[in-house]
Amino acid sequence: METNTPHEIAFQLFMDEKFDELKSFLTPFLKDSEAWAQVLMGYCYQGGNGVEADRSIARHYFELAANQHDPQGQLLFGHMLLVEGELRQGRHLLENAYEAGYPAAANYIAQSYFSESVDPSSEAYGEGIIWLQRAAEGGVLDAMHQLGWVIGERGDDESLAEALNWYEKAAELGSENSAQNAGLAYANGRGTDVDYEKARHYYAIAAEAGLTNALHNLGVLYCEGKGGD
């Protein structure tokens, strides 16, 4: 018979929104300084789940977990530090979280460098691109889409093809904005041959998510009989 771990039980209580029961369940684990319990309680205070939202208390719990070298605690506390302007310490914690298997940390680091400079010739921007690439390769949708856009801005055929590759990967994982851009690429032959059937496919993904431009573009293809009946 399968037995759920305390972590799994607590997470299920969180997902079921049984917050009073969750707080009681977490109490002994918090007293024992269990990092996973500190992270989950921090989530509760961050989002106001069963308690009054309080960023400072959430920060306290995330810091406790990070100080125990818990990668999720490092991810959350590191991100908070970036927001507060503590770039050196925040990036250090996020690098640890990335190395521990949290690709979202790479995206947070990338955005912190882009906030320093949007000049492609700057050192900060170059660092941002390195971390953005790592986040995209780790499957972070926002990073995949942004990397496609950055590469596509170069404008040459090779770059447009590489951008389309990222848009397609992100679109198939659920990014409606990447789906819209992939549809545009196939409809206009940017980085690829014109392929209205594929344009329909990607416009449909974006349209189903409610993007008005995709709804319009898909309607035009249907009206003109491009890519199908």
N, C-alpha and C positions, 0 to 999 in steps of 0.2 A: 504494500500500500504506500502510495506516494505521500510524503509529509512535506508540507510547505515550510520554508524557512521563515523566521520572524520577519525578515526583510520583505519576503513575498506577501506575507499576510498583511503587513502594514501598507504595502503599496496597493493591495487590493482594496483595503479599507479607504485609502485615499481616492482611488478611482471610483469607488461606490459612493463617495461623498459622505461617509460615516465618520465625520470628523471628531465628534465627541468620543466615540469608541476608539478612534485612532489615537487621540491625545492620551487616553488612559493606557492604551497598549504601549505607547512609546515611552511612557514615564520611566520604567525601570531601565530601559536601554539608554535613555539620556543620562540617567544617574551613573551608568557604567561607562559613559563617554563613548558610546558606539557611534562611529562616524556616519554610517548610513542613516541612523535615527536623527542625528543632527541635521543632515542634509534634508531629510523629509520634513522635519519641523521648520527648517528655514523656508522650504517651499510653502508651507502653510502660512507663515507670516508674510512672505513675499506676495502671495496672491490673495490674502485675506480668506483663506479656506478654513472655516471653523473658528477663526480668531479674527480680531481686528487687524487689518493690514498694517504692518509696521516694518519699514525697510531696515531700520537700525537693528531690530531683533533678528530679522532674517540674516542680515550681514553678520551678526554675532555668531549664529549657528553655522553659517557657511565658513566663517573664519576658523571656528573650532575644528571643523572637519578638515579644512585645508591644512591646518597645523599638524594633523595626524597623517599628512601625505595622502589623503583620500583624493583620487583624481577627480571625482565629481565635485567634491568640495573645492578643489583647486580651480576647476572650471568656473564655478559659480562665483566664488570669491574673487578670482582673478578678473572676471568680467566686471564685477562691481568696482574693483580698483581702477580699471581702465576708465570707467564712467566718471570716477572721482578725480581722474587726472594723475593717478599713481601708475604711470606707464611702465616704469622699470620693473617694479614688483609684480604688477598685474601680468605683464608679458612673461615673466619668469614662471609664475604659477601656471599660466596657460600653456607654456611650452611643455611643462611637466604633464599636464592633462592631455595634451596632444600625443606625447610619447606613450602615454598609458592607453591610448585608443579612443580619444574623444576628438574627432576631426572638427567639430564645431569650434574648438579652441583656436584652431588655425584661422578660421574665418574672423573671430574676434580680434586676433592679432593683426590680421590683414587690414581690417577696418581702422584699427588704431593708427597704423602707418598712413593710410589714405587720409585720415583726418589731419595729419601733419602736413601733407603735401599732395596735390593732384598734378604736379609737374612730372611728366614721364621721365625727365632727365635727372630728377632728384634721387638721392640715396634712399629716402624714406619711401618713395613710390616704388622703387625697385624692390625693397624689402616687402612691401605690401603685395606685390605681384607674386613673389616667391611663396608667401604664406597663403595667398588666394589660390594658387595652383595646388598646394597641399590640401586645402579644404575641399577644392573641387574634386580632386582625385579621391578624397575620402567620402564623396557622395553628398556633400552639403549642397542642397539645391540652389540656395541664393548665391553661393560661391560659383557653382557651375554656370549659372546664368550670367553673373557679372563677368566671369572670365571670358565667356563667349563674346560679350559685348565689348570688353576691352580689346580683345584680339581682333574682332571685326572692324574696330575703328581704324585699324591700319589701312584697310581699304584694298589691299592687293588680293589677287585670286587665292593664293595659298592661305592667307590669313582668314579670308571669308569662308573658305572650306573648313578650316580648323574651328572657326567660330560656330559654323553650322553643326559640326560634330558635337560640340558641347551643348548646343541648343537641343539637339535630338536626344542626347543622353538625359538631359534634365527633363525634357518634355515627357519622355517615356516613364520617368519617375514621378511625374505629377506637377511639373512646373508649367502653369498656364502661360506665363510670359515668354518662356522659352519656346513653347509650342507655337505661339503667335509669331515669334521671330523665325522659327523654322519654316512655318507656312509662307511667310513673306519671302524667304530665301528661295524656296522652290517655285513660288509663283513668279518671281522676277529673275530667276537664274543668277542669284548672287552666291558665288562659291560652289555652284553646281549647275547642271543643266536644268532648264525649266521642266518641272514635273508637276502638272496640276493635280494628279491623283494624290501625290504625297502632300501637296499643299492643302488639299481637302482634308486629308487625314489629320494634319497638325492644326489646321484651323478648327476642326471639329473638337479637338481636345480643349483648346482655349475657349471655344464657344460654349461648350458644356460647363465650363467653369464661370461663365458669365461675362467674359471680356467682350465689350461691345464692338471693338474694331474687328475682332475675329468673327463675330456674328455677321457683321456687314460683309467682310471679305468672303466668308463661306457662302453667303447669299448670292454674291456676285458670280462666284464659280458655278453655283447651281443654275442661276439665271442664264448664263452664257453656255452652259453645257460643257464646261471645261473640267476634265478629270473624271468624267462620268456622265450619266444621264442628267 
